[in-house]
Amino acid sequence: MADEQSQEQHVEPIQVDEEARKIIIHHLEISDPEVYEFVAEYEPTDRAEKLLSAVRIGARGLRAMKSADDVAYVQKEFKVLSVSMDSCLQDVKKQIDEAIVSRLDPDKQGSFSAKLIEMVENTQSELSQQLNTTKEKLEQQFDPTREESYTHQVKKAIDDLSGEVDRVFDPSSHDSHVGKFLAEIDEYLGDDGKLADVLDDKLSLDQDDAPLAKLKREILQSVQDVRDEITGQTKLREKGTQKGALFEGVVKQKLEELAQPHSALVTDVSQEAVGGSKAGDFLIELANGHRLVVEARSHENISTPSAREDLERAMKTRDAQWGILVSENPDALSKNVGAFQVFDNSKLICAYGNGTGDILEVAFKWVRCGALSQQAAEAEVDPNLIRRHTDAINKAVKRFRDIRSQTTTIDKARKQIVNLADEIEKEIEEATKSIEEQILAATQEEA
């Protein structure tokens, strides 16, 4: 009974609580000098915390040392295993080398190499025998001296065919194809043959009903017709050329008459080529330096697109800022042009005008006005004044074009239309004169 009470009263000084994961130390007493010195250095309030830190650090160190011992043990055992493995691998390598040498050594009977060499040698021997046999057979089959050979048989067949061809196409033999063909030709084409009689009848030039005689007459008639047509076209072309030349002379005279009061120079450039082009009949150098090129036309029909292209080409060739295409025949111009039409503010297509050139005169004055307007703009003349005169000229030109169009259909109002045309012409002259005076004044002020 006393023993049981003694056991119950005995308590382990260090207890481990696994559920709470903590350690309980009862009546711990440490007499280690180093531990004593370590703890005694601190204040009584800090000694418990410092002792706990020392225990924590010591525990971690012991665990690390235990892990290092385990690693060292594993390394030692692995090294033993590695040495054993190297030894085994060396033995296996040696056995493999011996097996390879044993199987592939050509000098060792029963090895793979020895068997392969023996098989190749046997195959070469068999092939050589077969080739020799085949060669002997071919030499026999193509030997021309042997009657049963292929060569001898082919040669014999060629000789037989050649003889048959010679016989069939022999012209000296009446039974051959060529002999029969020559006989047929002689029957038809000989001196007394059938074809000779037919040709004499069909190709005779003396018999009127012979085809060749008829063909001769038709050819002669066709040649005569062509000759007459060429002669007629030549005369017509000469007449047209003469007419064009006459109209160009009239236009030149009218242009000189218009240019002289304004110190402008008219030059006939119809025969002067520039860059391989003779575009433009007359070139007019205006007093202000602008250039006007004039094309004169005597055609029966003038296409508007073609006329515009001709003017564009002439202006480019003659380096002109203005262009006029004048037609001798007012009916040659299209309806959208009428007697007078402006394109691109620099090109004019118009009729000559009642044999007096009055429409050409208006066109020339319109160009002079445009050139002066540009010069006035450059000379800093009052733009409002220039605009008023320019608008007046454009309106006058429109009225002029409308009136001239009416002259072709309204004969009863001829007198009134002529008077209006004269008034418009006077308005254009006054506007042009006013622009010239403004330019002169501005020039004098600059001087």
Secondary structure per residue as TSV (DSSP state, phi and psi in degrees):
chain	resnum	aa	ss	phi	psi
A	1	M	-	360.0	-41.4
A	2	A	H	-67.1	-33.3
A	3	D	H	-65.9	-41.4
A	4	E	H	-64.3	-41.5
A	5	Q	H	-66.2	-34.9
A	6	S	H	-65.2	-38.3
A	7	Q	H	-68.5	-39.5
A	8	E	H	-66.4	-35.3
A	9	Q	H	-75.8	-18.6
A	10	H	-	-75.1	126.7
A	11	V	-	-125.8	136.8
A	12	E	-	-66.1	135.4
A	13	P	S	-65.7	-28.1
A	14	I	E	-124.6	117.6
A	15	Q	E	-115.5	143.6
A	16	V	E	-112.5	117.3
A	17	D	E	-95.9	101.7
A	18	E	T	-71.1	-33.9
A	19	E	T	-68.3	-44.6
A	20	A	T	-86.4	-5.8
A	21	R	T	52.2	58.0
A	22	K	E	-146.2	165.2
A	23	I	E	-118.7	132.0
A	24	I	E	-112.5	124.3
A	25	I	E	-114.1	120.0
A	26	H	S	-101.6	130.6
A	27	H	S	47.8	50.4
A	28	L	-	-72.5	132.3
A	29	E	-	-132.1	123.3
A	30	I	-	-120.0	125.2
A	31	S	-	-113.4	13.6
A	32	D	-	-71.9	128.5
A	33	P	H	-61.6	-41.2
A	34	E	H	-67.1	-39.7
A	35	V	H	-66.0	-40.7
A	36	Y	H	-60.5	-49.5
A	37	E	H	-59.3	-41.3
A	38	F	H	-62.3	-47.1
A	39	V	H	-75.1	-36.1
A	40	A	H	-65.8	-19.0
A	41	E	T	-72.0	-19.4
A	42	Y	S	-101.4	164.8
A	43	E	-	-66.6	150.6
A	44	P	H	-54.8	-32.3
A	45	T	H	-73.1	-22.6
A	46	D	H	-100.2	-8.8
A	47	R	H	-65.0	-40.1
A	48	A	H	-61.3	-44.1
A	49	E	H	-64.4	-41.6
A	50	K	H	-68.4	-38.3
A	51	L	H	-64.4	-40.9
A	52	L	H	-61.9	-39.1
A	53	S	H	-64.2	-39.3
A	54	A	H	-65.2	-39.9
A	55	V	H	-64.7	-41.2
A	56	R	H	-63.4	-44.8
A	57	I	H	-66.1	-40.3
A	58	G	H	-64.2	-39.5
A	59	A	H	-62.4	-43.3
A	60	R	H	-64.6	-37.9
A	61	G	H	-66.2	-42.6
A	62	L	H	-62.5	-40.9
A	63	R	H	-64.4	-41.1
A	64	A	H	-63.2	-38.6
A	65	M	H	-66.4	-39.3
A	66	K	H	-61.8	-43.4
A	67	S	H	-62.3	-39.5
A	68	A	H	-62.8	-39.3
A	69	D	H	-62.7	-40.3
A	70	D	H	-64.7	-42.8
A	71	V	H	-62.7	-43.1
A	72	A	H	-61.2	-39.0
A	73	Y	H	-65.4	-44.3
A	74	V	H	-62.1	-43.2
A	75	Q	H	-62.1	-39.9
A	76	K	H	-63.5	-46.7
A	77	E	H	-66.0	-38.6
A	78	F	H	-64.0	-38.9
A	79	K	H	-62.0	-41.6
A	80	V	H	-62.4	-43.6
A	81	L	H	-64.9	-38.3
A	82	S	H	-64.6	-42.0
A	83	V	H	-62.7	-41.8
A	84	S	H	-64.6	-40.0
A	85	M	H	-66.2	-41.1
A	86	D	H	-60.5	-41.0
A	87	S	H	-63.2	-43.7
A	88	C	H	-63.9	-42.6
A	89	L	H	-63.9	-38.4
A	90	Q	H	-61.8	-41.3
A	91	D	H	-64.3	-43.2
A	92	V	H	-64.6	-42.6
A	93	K	H	-60.7	-40.8
A	94	K	H	-64.1	-43.1
A	95	Q	H	-64.1	-40.8
A	96	I	H	-64.3	-44.4
A	97	D	H	-60.0	-43.7
A	98	E	H	-64.2	-37.4
A	99	A	H	-69.3	-39.5
A	100	I	H	-65.3	-46.2
A	101	V	H	-61.2	-39.8
A	102	S	H	-65.8	-37.6
A	103	R	H	-82.4	-30.1
A	104	L	H	-107.8	1.3
A	105	D	-	-72.7	113.0
A	106	P	T	-66.5	-22.0
A	107	D	T	-82.0	-11.6
A	108	K	S	-96.3	123.2
A	109	Q	T	-65.0	136.2
A	110	G	T	90.2	-7.1
A	111	S	S	-73.7	163.1
A	112	F	H	-60.7	-42.5
A	113	S	H	-63.5	-41.5
A	114	A	H	-64.3	-42.3
A	115	K	H	-65.0	-40.6
A	116	L	H	-64.0	-42.8
A	117	I	H	-62.8	-41.6
A	118	E	H	-64.3	-40.8
A	119	M	H	-66.3	-42.5
A	120	V	H	-62.2	-43.8
A	121	E	H	-62.8	-41.4
A	122	N	H	-64.2	-41.2
A	123	T	H	-65.3	-42.1
A	124	Q	H	-60.5	-39.0
A	125	S	H	-65.7	-43.4
A	126	E	H	-64.9	-43.1
A	127	L	H	-62.3	-41.8
A	128	S	H	-61.5	-41.1
A	129	Q	H	-65.0	-42.9
A	130	Q	H	-64.3	-40.1
A	131	L	H	-63.8	-42.5
A	132	N	H	-62.4	-41.5
A	133	T	H	-64.2	-45.4
A	134	T	H	-62.6	-40.6
A	135	K	H	-61.0	-43.5
A	136	E	H	-63.1	-39.7
A	137	K	H	-66.5	-43.3
A	138	L	H	-63.6	-40.9
A	139	E	H	-62.3	-37.0
A	140	Q	H	-71.2	-40.4
A	141	Q	H	-72.3	-25.7
A	142	F	T	-109.4	15.0
A	143	D	-	-79.2	112.4
A	144	P	T	-65.8	-16.5
A	145	T	T	-81.7	-13.1
A	146	R	S	-94.9	127.7
A	147	E	T	-66.3	-31.8
A	148	E	T	-84.4	-0.7
A	149	S	S	-75.9	156.7
A	150	Y	H	-63.6	-41.7
A	151	T	H	-61.7	-44.9
A	152	H	H	-63.9	-39.6
A	153	Q	H	-68.3	-41.0
A	154	V	H	-64.1	-42.9
A	155	K	H	-61.5	-40.9
A	156	K	H	-65.9	-40.7
A	157	A	H	-64.8	-39.6
A	158	I	H	-64.5	-42.2
A	159	D	H	-62.8	-41.7
A	160	D	H	-64.8	-41.7
A	161	L	H	-66.5	-38.3
A	162	S	H	-63.5	-41.0
A	163	G	H	-65.2	-39.5
A	164	E	H	-66.4	-40.7
A	165	V	H	-63.4	-42.9
A	166	D	H	-59.9	-39.3
A	167	R	H	-70.2	-42.0
A	168	V	H	-70.4	-34.5
A	169	F	T	-105.4	20.8
A	170	D	-	-76.4	114.1
A	171	P	T	-68.2	-20.0
A	172	S	T	-80.7	-11.3
A	173	S	-	-97.2	127.7
A	174	H	T	-70.9	-22.3
A	175	D	T	-85.3	-13.9
A	176	S	S	-75.6	161.5
A	177	H	H	-61.5	-42.9
A	178	V	H	-65.0	-40.5
A	179	G	H	-62.3	-44.2
A	180	K	H	-64.7	-39.9
A	181	F	H	-64.4	-41.2
A	182	L	H	-65.4	-34.8
A	183	A	H	-66.7	-41.7
A	184	E	H	-63.3	-41.8
A	185	I	H	-63.2	-41.9
A	186	D	H	-64.4	-35.0
A	187	E	H	-66.3	-36.4
A	188	Y	H	-93.2	-36.8
A	189	L	H	-105.6	2.2
A	190	G	S	-68.7	175.8
A	191	D	T	-58.4	-34.8
A	192	D	T	-108.4	19.7
A	193	G	S	-76.3	170.6
A	194	K	H	-68.1	-39.1
A	195	L	H	-66.8	-34.8
A	196	A	H	-60.7	-42.1
A	197	D	H	-64.7	-42.1
A	198	V	H	-65.1	-42.2
A	199	L	H	-65.9	-37.0
A	200	D	H	-61.3	-38.1
A	201	D	H	-74.4	-43.2
A	202	K	H	-79.7	-29.2
A	203	L	S	-103.0	12.8
A	204	S	-	-74.8	135.4
A	205	L	S	-93.6	-8.7
A	206	D	S	-91.8	-26.9
A	207	Q	S	-85.4	127.2
A	208	D	T	-64.8	-32.1
A	209	D	T	-90.0	1.9
A	210	A	S	-70.7	140.0
A	211	P	H	-57.1	-39.5
A	212	L	H	-67.5	-36.3
A	213	A	H	-66.6	-40.9
A	214	K	H	-62.6	-43.6
A	215	L	H	-61.8	-38.2
A	216	K	H	-61.2	-44.7
A	217	R	H	-65.7	-40.4
A	218	E	H	-64.6	-40.4
A	219	I	H	-65.0	-43.6
A	220	L	H	-62.5	-40.0
A	221	Q	H	-66.7	-39.9
A	222	S	H	-64.9	-40.8
A	223	V	H	-61.7	-41.0
A	224	Q	H	-65.9	-40.5
A	225	D	H	-63.6	-43.6
A	226	V	H	-63.2	-41.0
A	227	R	H	-61.7	-43.6
A	228	D	H	-64.6	-40.7
A	229	E	H	-66.0	-41.8
A	230	I	H	-63.7	-41.3
A	231	T	H	-63.3	-42.2
A	232	G	H	-65.2	-43.4
A	233	Q	H	-64.2	-37.8
A	234	T	H	-62.7	-44.0
A	235	K	H	-64.9	-41.9
A	236	L	H	-64.8	-40.2
A	237	R	H	-65.9	-40.8
A	238	E	H	-63.2	-39.6
A	239	K	H	-64.6	-44.0
A	240	G	H	-62.9	-41.3
A	241	T	H	-63.3	-42.7
A	242	Q	H	-63.9	-40.4
A	243	K	H	-64.6	-44.1
A	244	G	H	-61.0	-42.3
A	245	A	H	-63.5	-39.0
A	246	L	H	-64.3	-42.4
A	247	F	H	-67.3	-37.3
A	248	E	H	-61.3	-37.7
A	249	G	H	-64.8	-39.6
A	250	V	H	-63.7	-44.5
A	251	V	H	-62.9	-43.9
A	252	K	H	-59.9	-43.1
A	253	Q	H	-62.2	-40.9
A	254	K	H	-67.8	-40.6
A	255	L	H	-64.9	-40.8
A	256	E	H	-64.1	-37.7
A	257	E	H	-64.1	-39.0
A	258	L	H	-75.4	-34.6
A	259	A	H	-80.1	-30.1
A	260	Q	G	-58.2	-44.0
A	261	P	G	-67.6	-15.8
A	262	H	G	-112.6	18.6
A	263	S	T	56.0	35.5
A	264	A	-	-98.6	149.0
A	265	L	E	-111.6	124.7
A	266	V	E	-102.7	129.4
A	267	T	E	-129.2	133.1
A	268	D	E	-81.3	112.7
A	269	V	-	-114.3	15.5
A	270	S	T	-63.4	-24.8
A	271	Q	T	-106.7	5.6
A	272	E	-	-100.8	115.8
A	273	A	-	-89.6	138.6
A	274	V	B	-125.0	115.2
A	275	G	T	62.2	31.8
A	276	G	T	83.4	3.3
A	277	S	B	-118.0	138.4
A	278	K	-	-109.3	25.3
A	279	A	-	-60.8	137.8
A	280	G	-	95.8	132.4
A	281	D	S	-97.3	-40.3
A	282	F	E	-134.6	141.8
A	283	L	E	-120.5	127.2
A	284	I	E	-115.8	122.5
A	285	E	E	-92.5	106.7
A	286	L	-	-73.9	164.0
A	287	A	T	-65.3	-27.6
A	288	N	T	-89.3	8.2
A	289	G	S	95.6	-11.4
A	290	H	-	-70.4	154.7
A	291	R	E	-120.6	135.7
A	292	L	E	-121.2	126.6
A	293	V	E	-108.4	138.9
A	294	V	E	-123.0	131.3
A	295	E	E	-109.7	127.7
A	296	A	E	-105.7	130.2
A	297	R	E	-127.1	136.5
A	298	S	-	-117.6	23.2
A	299	H	-	-74.7	159.1
A	300	E	S	-79.4	-24.5
A	301	N	-	-145.7	130.3
A	302	I	-	-124.5	116.3
A	303	S	-	-75.9	133.4
A	304	T	H	-61.9	-48.8
A	305	P	H	-59.0	-40.0
A	306	S	H	-66.0	-40.2
A	307	A	H	-63.8	-40.8
A	308	R	H	-65.7	-39.8
A	309	E	H	-63.9	-41.1
A	310	D	H	-62.1	-41.9
A	311	L	H	-65.2	-42.8
A	312	E	H	-60.6	-43.6
A	313	R	H	-66.5	-41.7
A	314	A	H	-64.9	-43.0
A	315	M	H	-63.5	-39.5
A	316	K	H	-68.3	-42.5
A	317	T	H	-64.9	-42.3
A	318	R	H	-95.1	5.7
A	319	D	T	53.9	49.5
A	320	A	-	-108.4	148.6
A	321	Q	S	-89.7	-15.3
A	322	W	E	-134.0	153.8
A	323	G	E	-147.7	138.9
A	324	I	E	-129.5	129.2
A	325	L	E	-111.2	117.6
A	326	V	E	-111.7	133.3
A	327	S	E	-108.3	134.2
A	328	E	S	-68.1	-37.7
A	329	N	-	-101.3	112.5
A	330	P	G	-64.4	-28.1
A	331	D	G	-72.2	-13.7
A	332	A	G	-73.4	-20.0
A	333	L	S	-82.9	148.3
A	334	S	-	-72.9	166.3
A	335	K	T	-65.9	-33.9
A	336	N	T	-71.7	-13.1
A	337	V	T	-95.1	-43.3
A	338	G	T	68.3	-139.2
A	339	A	T	-93.6	-13.3
A	340	F	E	-161.6	124.4
A	341	Q	E	-150.8	139.8
A	342	V	E	-106.6	138.4
A	343	F	E	-128.8	134.9
A	344	D	T	59.0	19.9
A	345	N	T	58.5	17.0
A	346	S	T	-146.3	-7.1
A	347	K	E	-124.2	139.2
A	348	L	E	-126.5	135.6
A	349	I	E	-121.6	123.4
A	350	C	E	-150.2	165.1
A	351	A	E	-84.4	164.6
A	352	Y	-	-69.6	-47.4
A	353	G	-	108.7	87.9
A	354	N	T	53.8	27.7
A	355	G	T	74.5	-8.5
A	356	T	T	-103.4	-12.4
A	357	G	T	77.8	23.1
A	358	D	H	-68.1	-33.9
A	359	I	H	-70.5	-40.0
A	360	L	H	-61.8	-35.3
A	361	E	H	-64.2	-43.2
A	362	V	H	-63.3	-41.2
A	363	A	H	-61.3	-42.5
A	364	F	H	-62.8	-42.2
A	365	K	H	-68.5	-33.7
A	366	W	H	-63.4	-40.0
A	367	V	H	-66.3	-45.1
A	368	R	H	-58.7	-41.0
A	369	C	H	-64.3	-43.3
A	370	G	H	-62.3	-41.7
A	371	A	H	-65.2	-41.6
A	372	L	H	-66.8	-36.2
A	373	S	H	-62.5	-43.3
A	374	Q	H	-63.5	-41.2
A	375	Q	H	-64.9	-38.4
A	376	A	H	-64.8	-39.5
A	377	A	H	-62.5	-38.6
A	378	E	H	-71.3	-29.9
A	379	A	T	-86.9	4.7
A	380	E	T	62.1	39.4
A	381	V	-	-74.7	155.5
A	382	D	-	-49.5	113.7
A	383	P	H	-66.1	-30.9
A	384	N	H	-65.4	-39.6
A	385	L	H	-64.1	-45.1
A	386	I	H	-62.4	-41.2
A	387	R	H	-64.1	-39.6
A	388	R	H	-63.9	-45.6
A	389	H	H	-66.9	-38.3
A	390	T	H	-65.4	-42.2
A	391	D	H	-62.9	-39.1
A	392	A	H	-63.6	-40.7
A	393	I	H	-66.3	-43.0
A	394	N	H	-63.8	-41.1
A	395	K	H	-64.4	-41.5
A	396	A	H	-63.3	-40.7
A	397	V	H	-63.4	-41.1
A	398	K	H	-62.9	-44.9
A	399	R	H	-61.8	-41.3
A	400	F	H	-61.4	-43.7
A	401	R	H	-65.0	-40.7
A	402	D	H	-64.8	-41.4
A	403	I	H	-66.9	-43.4
A	404	R	H	-64.7	-30.0
A	405	S	H	-68.5	-35.2
A	406	Q	H	-70.6	-24.4
A	407	T	T	-65.0	-22.1
A	408	T	T	-80.8	-16.1
A	409	T	T	-124.2	-16.3
A	410	I	-	-120.4	92.3
A	411	D	S	-79.8	-27.0
A	412	K	T	-68.7	-28.5
A	413	A	T	-97.3	21.0
A	414	R	H	-57.7	-45.1
A	415	K	H	-64.0	-44.4
A	416	Q	H	-63.8	-40.7
A	417	I	H	-64.4	-42.0
A	418	V	H	-62.8	-41.1
A	419	N	H	-63.2	-43.5
A	420	L	H	-63.0	-40.1
A	421	A	H	-62.1	-40.0
A	422	D	H	-64.6	-40.4
A	423	E	H	-63.2	-43.3
A	424	I	H	-63.4	-42.5
A	425	E	H	-60.5	-39.0
A	426	K	H	-66.8	-39.2
A	427	E	H	-62.6	-40.8
A	428	I	H	-64.0	-42.0
A	429	E	H	-63.8	-41.4
A	430	E	H	-65.8	-42.4
A	431	A	H	-63.7	-42.4
A	432	T	H	-63.3	-41.8
A	433	K	H	-63.8	-39.6
A	434	S	H	-63.7	-42.4
A	435	I	H	-61.9	-42.5
A	436	E	H	-62.1	-40.5
A	437	E	H	-65.1	-39.8
A	438	Q	H	-64.5	-42.0
A	439	I	H	-64.1	-43.2
A	440	L	H	-61.8	-42.4
A	441	A	H	-64.3	-42.2
A	442	A	H	-66.8	-34.9
A	443	T	H	-67.3	-42.1
A	444	Q	H	-64.8	-38.2
A	445	E	H	-64.3	-39.9
A	446	E	H	-64.4	-36.4
A	447	A	-	-69.2	360.0
